[in-house]
Amino acid sequence: MAIPMPLTLEIIFRFSLGSGQRRFTRFVAMASLIGMMLGVAALIMVLSVMNGFSSELHQRLLSVTPDLVLEPSMPTMDELSELARRAREQPNVVAATPFQRATTLLQVGGRTRGATLIGAPTDGLISVINLGAHLVSGGLDSLVSEPFSVILGADLARMLRVSPGDEVEVFLPRLTVSPLGVYPKSRLLKVVGLFSVGAGPDAREAYVSYETAHRLLGPSGRQGVQVKLTDRQLALTDQAAFRRLGSQPMALSDWTTSQGSLFAAIKMEKITVGILLTSVILVAAFNLISTLTMSVTEKRGDIAILQVLGLTTRHLLLLFLGHGLLLSLVGIALGAALGIGLAVFISDLSLWFEQVVGVVLFDPAVYYIGGLPSILLWRDVVAVVVTALTLSAGASVYPAWRASRIPAAEVLNYV
């Protein structure tokens, strides 16, 4: 006969939480529950921290990276100005300005550093790459008011040991021919400001006005139009419309060309870490198999009596599946609560730990980021919980199947 569901639930609770289990079985069940809790909590916390690091890098690196770059094959200043005007007329375009850039060598005394020299109009430095928001000294107006001036990245200035008001010598990718031989062209530039985004550009980029870049580089270097869009992802889908703007062949590159590999690596790292930490949950699921197998062995007599009273094979299967899922649900719920709490407060906890112990876990001078950034995404929480439940359900199948196959008559012969 069919057993009402409330009675089935009562039996599940008695099997899971009752006092009839042996001490060792209880210990294994508790170990399985704690393992599930720690695995779920660790996975949620680590995924949130990696989300935080990814967001910080997006914000810092892409703040001075154009969303889209258009580079005609044979650019002139007039053609670039016209191309920028056409680009600004496109939907979803916030700003577009010409630019010129080249790899150069900066030297002060005996100290030399390679740097990317970038020239753009002042409005482009503000509206396209938002350089003005990252200035730590000086101003963008100085690039125009003072000829042959430069704004350096803070780390680049530190390595060259210069500050605003000093001069740096820039060696350009152009040659000067004289009776004494062929020499690289060089020019002194006055440092009028420093910028810091807290990432790699601080150590390798220098900005000048568009006029200064053209006078220094001439026709050499890369020339084109840099574009800022309302949504950065549109740079990946709307390139065809921008290709039609020019009167000559154009090369298009988006933000993924320069930074996409880094973010792809971060995404792959997140997936790899997620898989590795899922193995902790998998170990807890194997412990659950041990717990249920021992429980089935202990309760063979109870199972046989329930079969005599009319419990069908299907209900026995559901009973032990519910027994395993109830144990795992407790661990998953506790782990999710712990993981969410750690993900929300991990930044404050890391700062508190640094103050108590007196050790800097993440030196901003090395990692660019102080503390542990964390962003909790509910889709990650749902994915972790669903994965844990799936593994737990899979782990419960074999012990439940064994319980449903116990021969009642044979067991009762020995009762």
C-alpha positions, 0 to 999 in steps of 0.5 A: 500500500502507498505510504503518505508523504508526511510519514515518509518525511517523518521516517527520513527525519528519524533516520537522519537525525534520530538517536539510533545511529552508532557513534562512528556512523554519526561521526562520519555523517558529521564529517560529511556535513562539515566537508560539504559546508566548508567546500561550498563556503570556500567556493563561494568566497573564492569566486567572489574574490576573483570577481573582485579582482577582475572588476578592479582590473577592468576598472583600472586598465580599461579606464585608459584604454579606448573601446575601439581604434580605427587605423587607416592604411595611409592616414593624414591629419585632415583624413583623421579629423574627418574620420573622427567627425563621422565616428562621432555621428554614429549611434552609441558613440560617446566621443572620438578623437585622433591619436598618434602613438609610438614606442620610444625610449626615455632617459634621465641621466643614466636611467633609461626606460621604454615607454609608449608615447601617446598624443591626443587632443585634450578632449580626447584625453578626457572623454575617450580615455578619462586620463584627467580623473587619474592625474595625481599631479599637474593638469591636462591643460599644461600639455597645450600651454607648454610646448614639448611637455609630457605627463608620465605614469607614476611608476615610470616617473619613479623608475626614472626618478623624476617629478613635475618640473624635471626634464626627460630625454625621449629617443624617437623611432626616427633617424637624424642624418648628419656628416658625423653619421646616423643618429636616433632623433631625440628631444627634451620633454618637460614633465608637467604631471603624473597619472596613476591608474594602479595598473600596468599603464603606470609603468609604460605610458606617457602622454603628450598633446596631439600637436607635440606628438605630430612634431616629434613623430612625424609620419612614424608611429601608429595614427588613427581615431580612438573611440569611446562607446556607451557600452564597451561590448559594442566594440565587439559587435558593431565593427562593420559599421565603423569599417564603412566610415573611411575612404580607404582600407582600415584596421580595427582593433578593440579593447580586447586586442590589448587587454582581452588576453589578460581578462580571458586568463582571469576568466580561465583562472576562475574556472580552473579554481572553481573546478579545483574547489568543486573537488572538495565538495566531491570528497564530501559527496563520497563521504556521504556515500560512506555515511549512507552505506553504513546507515543502510547496513545498520538499519537492515532490520528496520528496512525489512520491517518497513517492507513487511508493513507495505513500504514499496521498493520505490518508497525505500529508494526515495526514503534513502535519497531523502536521507542523503539529501537532508544531510547534504542540505544542512551542510549546503545551507550552512556553507552557503550562509558562511560563504556569503558572509565571508564574501561580503566581509572578506575585505574588512576581515583582511584589513583587520587581520593586517592591523592585528598581525602587522603584516601587509598581505597585499602590498599596493606597490606590488599588486596595485590593489590593497586588500581583498576586493570581493563582489558577490554574484548571486548566479555564482551562489546558485551555481555552487548550490546546484552543483553541490545538490547534484553531486549529493543526489548522485552520491545518494543513489547507490546506497538508496538502491542497495537499501531498496534491494534488501530481501526482507525475509532473509533479514527477518530470519536473523532477527 
